[in-house]
Structure formats: structure tokens, C-alpha cells
């Protein structure tokens, strides 16, 4: 088996297969009335209602002053909200045009396309590296910053042309082709030191490459140039996959998987479908474990195991399509069944940042039309990513090791999640609304990034520190009827904490038991443990209760305080409500010894109604 994407898709094959004249047909367009008339009534009604709601208002306005807010005030949302609303409306109106054949929807799409093509830049303010290098708040003509959403906008317009081409006027089609070439394809060909290609290889790499693939296949008329773009995409995907762990784990979490492994799938789907299977990159050996990752992180309903900046809920229904295609090509039944579960949720098909490929694929893929019963998810230990997920009848526990310089990192080495009856109760909050601070030197001043707001100890007054040198050691797991997992947290804390070792052990059978055993240089001045709980909590007689879960601790040696933690950021409160509870367990003097052990047990609460 070829071990690289280039081995699967060599240059001579790309040139031979893509070297023919003419563009490809990847999805049924406006003229395929039988296909679009056959969309199920429920999907049709939901999409048309969405489109009508979007079209009832004026097109969002993008202001230079709002673009400048990022550099001046750190505000991303003021510009990004109308930016994404424009693009989402283009998607919903395109779908309405396809579903109804009505000219009014085509006219609305054309208005949106021209508005987007008139934008000074397709790059978000937070990603405008040329302006940042000049210490200026606004972009200049000629800036070529090929970020996620410049590429995504190019891909969107390429799809609009592909789906509505016969009913678009010649000026609009020329405008699309010209702007996508100047803003996306030409910079990609002419600049080869992109930070997302050379300096780090998180979701930016495959996300951008998937949209470049769409632009090349759907808009580029020169077969030689088309093949060259795809060849560079293949090389770029190899850079990403070379950096990806063999176990398929995504250190950015489940929602970021959708734009990491999921976007690799997008590129491969485009190439496969455009060439009737002649360009088949699905045999890459890392794709099968990548495919298995998302169902392995599944808890229930919309809940997923989340670490770092990953939110705990996944609500993008269109993720079903890349997961389904991966599952078919890699023969992963659990992933195929999970794709069906996602497809049949009651969520909007068009998300805040939609992908036309995914939306159309999810809508039309016959293999996603039927419901399949979800089989039980398997326990998993990912030894490269250092993540455990294990389940019993009512409980799920997840534990992470790793290091504190992961993509979208939080200082969270050794943190755990406990869910009961399908709902996380001992939780990772995720991240609030992005601002300039989120990806700045001041990132770890944000409370959600700090180990004191994860399920971790503070040792001798010291919390975990950021950096790859702060990491877990010796993590191992044994899965079975009684799952055990352990790791050492000592290296995740600064040397000043005076830790020889801090062994954290998780066991799961009918309960989850968390045991910490330490060996310190001297008797500590302070030992404090934190737990973040989803919901209001109460305590009595060494037991803390939060809905569905009883948490027992050694009350003789630990004093518990329950702190309400208000959540004012909508990105957090939309998931967790307006308040969670932080438990602070403080060691009494009897436990302040240089060596010691203590345990906390999480049990389904039999007193619940």
C-alpha cells in the first residue's frame, strides 16, 4: 500500500486524468429538475423556510470601521457576524433556486455574489497578516492573505457557478472566475511559504486545500494549471497527514475534526467523484483511524468528548457527508452508522459557516436517506494523542494526557470528563467567543484556558503552564470490563512546584474512581483540586450531587466549597446555560504531606428521581 498521498496520486496520474479539456460535473445543477424535485418534503420545507427568513432582511453590510475593530479593540464578532451571514444567505438562496427553479432566488444569489466580489478582502480581520505586519487596522489593495475564509469564499463561489451556471449571466460568471483566480488560485500557485503549510499543520491545512481543490476542478479552464494546483494540494495534504498521529486522534477535538480529517475527506471526495474513481486517495493508511475518531468521541445526542477549544456539542448536520464518504471508502461501519445519526438530527442543514459540498452531499446522498440503528460505541485508547474514552452502563469517562502546546491548547494535561446517562456532568467548558486575546500572548489569562478551570489539581500554589515541555509522562491504559488508565502529571507543572511524581489513575466499572498519588520534595503548603460541574450542585456528608451524578470524596482530609461560575459569553452559555459550578477541594493539614494519596468517586446518583 502506498504510504503517502503522493504515492496514491502521483503527478503523472494527475496530469493524465486532469489533463483533458473541459470542466467536470460534480453535482446536479439547475437543469436537473428531476433530482431537485425529488428532495424529501421535510428537507425542502426546512430549507425554503430558512431561505425566506434570510431573504426577508437586507443584505448585511460590512464596514471598514468594524474590520478595524479587531486591531483596535480585539473585537472579532462585529465584522465576522455579517461576513458569515452574507455567505450563509448565498448558500440558502442557491438551494432555494435549485429546489424551486424560481428566478427570484437566482437574482438574490447574484446580489450576494457581487457584494462578496466587491469586498476589499475575503480574509477575516484576525487573519489579515499583511495588515498586521504593517501594524495597520485595514487591508490594502494587493494584499494576498490566503486564510481559511478567503479559500472558503472561493470554494463557495465556485460551487455557485457549478450549480447555477446555466441561469447566471455572463458578467457574473466572469466575475466569479476572475475574483477566485486573483484571490485564491494565483496566490496559492505563486506563494509557497504559507504559514498553514510550513509552520503548523492543524485544520487550516486540509480546510484550505479542500476549497482549492473545488476551485481548481470547478473553475480552472487550463488543464495543465488545474493539474498543477491539484498536485500542490496533494503535496500539502501529505504535509498534514505526515504530522497526524497514527492513532487518528485530533488534538483539537471533535468539532475541529470536522475541518481536519473531515476536510481531507472533502478533497478526496472531489477528486474521486470528478474522475469516476480514477483519482482515489482513500487508501492512505491513516484514513481509517481518522475515520474512527468522531464516533469514538461520541457521548449521546449532540454531546461529544471535548478538550482544548472544542465545544462539547456538534450541531453541524452536514458533517454527515464527509464522515459517510470516509466510512464507505475505508469500510468503517461504526462511522457509517454515526453519519446516519448526525444526518437525522433536528438541526439546520446550513450551518453558520456552511460548505456547499457538504450541504448538497448530505441532502442528495442516497446512502444517508435511510435511518440506521446506532451500535454501541467502542472504548478507545489513543496512545499517540494520549486520550482515553471508556464506557459502562450509565457512565462515560474521558481522560487526556498529551502536552500543553497542542493546537488550540488549554493547560489541561490530566483533565477528565464524566458523563452520566449521556450528558456530561464533570465537564470541559471549551472556549468562549474568539477575540484578539484568544490567539495572542495573553491567551492564558482567559480563565477557560487555565488548569484551575479544568478538572485538575493546583500543587503548592502552582498551576500548569503552557508549552510543549509541560506534558504527561508514562500514560497507559487497559480496556476491558474494568478499564484502568494512569499517567504522571509532574512534568505538566513548573519545577518550582517541587513534584517528583503525581500519578493520576482512573478506573471504570460501575463507578469512575479518580486517584491521585504524589511524591513531593517537601510537605506542600497547599493542595487544591478543582472540578467543573454542569448544573447546580449540592453537598452533604462527603458527597456532592449534580444531576444524575454523586461525587464522593474524603471529607476527613478534604474541605469542599461549591462556587457558582456565571457564564456570560453566549458561546459558553448556549451549551452549558448561564451558570456552572466549580468545586474546590482543599487539603486539610492532615493531608499536607510530601507523599500521599486521595480519591474521588463518581457514581450514578440512585437518589435522583
CORNORHU-V347257 format. One record per residue. PHI is phi in whole degrees, -180 to 180 (NA if undefined). NEAR is the number of other C-alpha atoms within 8 Angstrom. Layout:
PHI;NEAR, PHI;NEAR
//
This chain:
NA;5, -64;8, -97;8, -133;8, -66;13, -64;10, -65;8, -77;12, -129;12, -68;9, -57;8, -65;6, -69;9, -60;14, -66;11, -70;8, -78;10, -96;11, -82;11, -79;7, -74;7, 88;6, -96;9, -99;7, -110;7, -108;7, -154;7, -64;9, -96;10, -58;13, -77;6, -85;8, -62;9, -64;6, -66;8, -73;9, -70;8, -89;6, -63;11, -53;6, -59;6, -64;6, -63;9, -59;10, -63;8, -65;9, -68;12, -70;10, -63;8, -60;9, -63;12, -63;8, -64;8, -64;9, -76;11, -69;6, -105;6, -74;5, -63;7, -59;8, -102;5, -106;9, -108;7, -60;7, -65;6, -75;10, -58;13, -70;11, -60;13, -63;15, -71;12, -86;7, -127;6, 85;10, -83;10, -95;13, -70;9, -61;10, -89;12, -67;9, -60;8, -67;11, -57;10, -73;10, -63;10, -59;12, -70;12, -65;13, -65;12, -59;12, -64;12, -65;14, -72;14, -62;13, -64;9, -63;14, -63;14, -68;13, -75;10, -110;7, 74;9, -79;8, -66;7, -60;7, -75;11, -61;14, -62;8, -67;11, -61;11, -61;10, -58;8, -65;13, -61;12, -68;10, -61;8, -65;9, -67;9, -84;6, -63;7, -63;7, -150;7, -94;9, -85;12, -68;11, -53;12, -68;8, -111;8, -80;11, -69;8, -66;10, -65;13, -62;10, -65;7, -89;6, 58;6, -118;9, -83;12, -126;9, -75;11, -115;7, -57;5, 96;4, -61;8, -126;7, -112;10, -87;12, -97;11, -53;10, -93;10, -65;15, -64;13, -62;11, -66;10, -59;14, -62;12, -61;12, -67;11, -62;15, -68;12, -58;10, -62;11, -66;11, -84;11, -114;13, -46;11, -62;6, -111;7, -92;11, -72;6, -61;6, -65;6, -67;11, -65;11, -66;8, -62;10, -59;13, -61;10, -68;8, -67;10, -65;13, -64;9, -71;9, -94;12, -121;14, -71;13, -62;9, -59;11, -62;9, -73;8, -95;6, -118;7, -119;6, -116;6, -58;8, -61;7, -72;10, -104;11, -110;8, -92;7, -152;7, -132;12, -85;9, -61;12, -56;12, -59;14, -70;16, -63;13, -65;12, -64;12, -65;12, -75;13, -62;15, -61;14, -62;14, -61;14, -67;12, -73;11, -96;11, -126;10, -77;11, -82;8, -85;7, -62;12, -67;9, -68;8, -59;14, -64;12, -66;9, -61;13, -65;11, -61;11, -69;8, -61;11, -60;11, -61;10, -66;12, -65;13, -64;11, -58;10, -65;12, -67;8, -62;7, -86;7, -85;9, -68;9, -63;8, -79;11, 81;15, -74;13, -107;12, -70;9, -86;15, 100;13, -62;15, -66;11, -76;11, -56;13, -62;10, -113;12, -108;15, -56;13, -62;12, -78;14, -58;12, -59;12, -57;11, -61;14, -69;11, -62;10, -60;11, -67;12, -64;13, -71;9, -68;11, -122;10, 52;7, 87;9, -69;7, -100;12, -121;11, -99;10, -74;9, -83;10, -59;12, -64;7, -85;10, -71;13, -66;11, -64;11, -61;12, -63;15, -76;12, -65;12, -62;11, -63;10, -67;11, -88;11, -74;10, -103;12, -177;8, 53;5, -104;8, -88;13, -136;12, -60;12, -132;12, -134;13, 58;15, -78;11, -68;13, -72;11, -83;12, -122;9, -117;10, -122;6, -88;10, -63;13, -72;14, -61;12, -56;14, -70;13, -63;13, -65;14, -63;13, -64;10, -60;14, -63;14, -68;10, -76;7, -106;11, 58;6, -116;12, -60;8, -64;12, -70;14, -62;12, -66;12, -69;11, -60;14, -65;14, -59;11, -63;10, -59;11, -100;7, -77;7, -91;4, -122;7, -64;8, -71;9, -102;13, -81;10, -60;7, -122;8, -82;10, -112;9, -63;9, -55;8, -71;13, -63;13, -66;9, -62;10, -64;12, -69;8, -106;7, -62;9, -61;6, -67;5, -101;11, -74;6, -90;7, -90;8, -125;7, -71;5, -76;8, -80;6, -63;4, -70;8, -87;7, -64;10, -147;9, -125;10, -101;11, -71;9, -82;8, -76;12, 64;11, -134;12, -111;14, -134;13, -135;13, -134;11, -126;9, -57;5, -113;9, -117;15, -131;14, -128;14, -128;12, -137;12, -120;12, -109;15, 72;11, -143;13, -101;17, -139;8, -78;11, -62;8, 58;7, -64;11, -117;15, -82;11, -139;16, -63;13, 92;12, -73;11, -132;12, -128;15, -127;13, -113;13, -128;13, 51;7, 84;12, -125;9, -63;11, -118;14, -102;13, -127;14, -106;12, -64;11, 87;13, -136;13, -83;9, -62;8, -65;9, -134;11, -59;12, -66;10, -57;9, -119;8, -121;7, -65;6, -95;9, -52;10, -85;10, -84;7, -74;9, -64;8, -67;11, -88;15, -90;15, -66;14, -69;11, -115;13, -124;15, -89;17, -144;13, -86;11, -108;15, -118;11, 58;10, 85;9, -109;10, -100;11, -67;13, -118;10, -79;10, 129;8, -65;9, -71;8, -100;14, -150;13, -81;16, -133;9, 62;7, -74;12, -151;8, -148;10, -128;7, -95;11, 165;5, -61;5, -126;8, -80;13, -131;11, -150;12, -144;12, -160;14, -112;13, -94;15, -55;11, -75;12, -82;14, -114;12, -66;10, -60;7, -64;5, -69;10, 69;9, -106;11, -76;9, -156;10, -143;12, -83;13, -111;13, -125;12, -116;13, -126;12, -137;14, -138;9, -87;8, -143;11, -104;13, -115;12, -107;11, -122;12, -113;11, -128;11, -128;13, -139;11, -111;12, -63;8, -142;7, -60;9, -74;11, -83;7, -159;11, -134;13, -136;11, -114;12, -121;15, -135;13, -105;15, -113;14, -85;12, 117;11, -69;11, -130;11, -137;8, -144;8, -167;6, 52;5, 76;9, -130;10, -107;11, -118;12, -129;13, -43;10, 85;11, -138;12, -108;13, -118;11, -103;10, -142;10, -82;10, -67;9, -70;6, -116;10, -131;12, -106;10, -106;9, -128;7, -102;10, -109;8, -64;9, -120;8, -65;7, -119;11, -98;7, -78;8, -62;9, -67;9, -90;14, -69;12, -64;7, -96;8, -104;11, 87;9, -81;8, -159;12, -120;15, -120;14, -103;13, -91;13, -117;12, -104;11, -110;11, -68;13, -77;10, -52;6, -63;7, -101;9, -84;12, -120;9, -67;11, -125;9, 177;9, -153;8, -153;8, -137;10, -128;11, -119;12, -114;12, -131;10, -53;11, -84;10, -72;5, -86;4, -69;6, -81;2
//
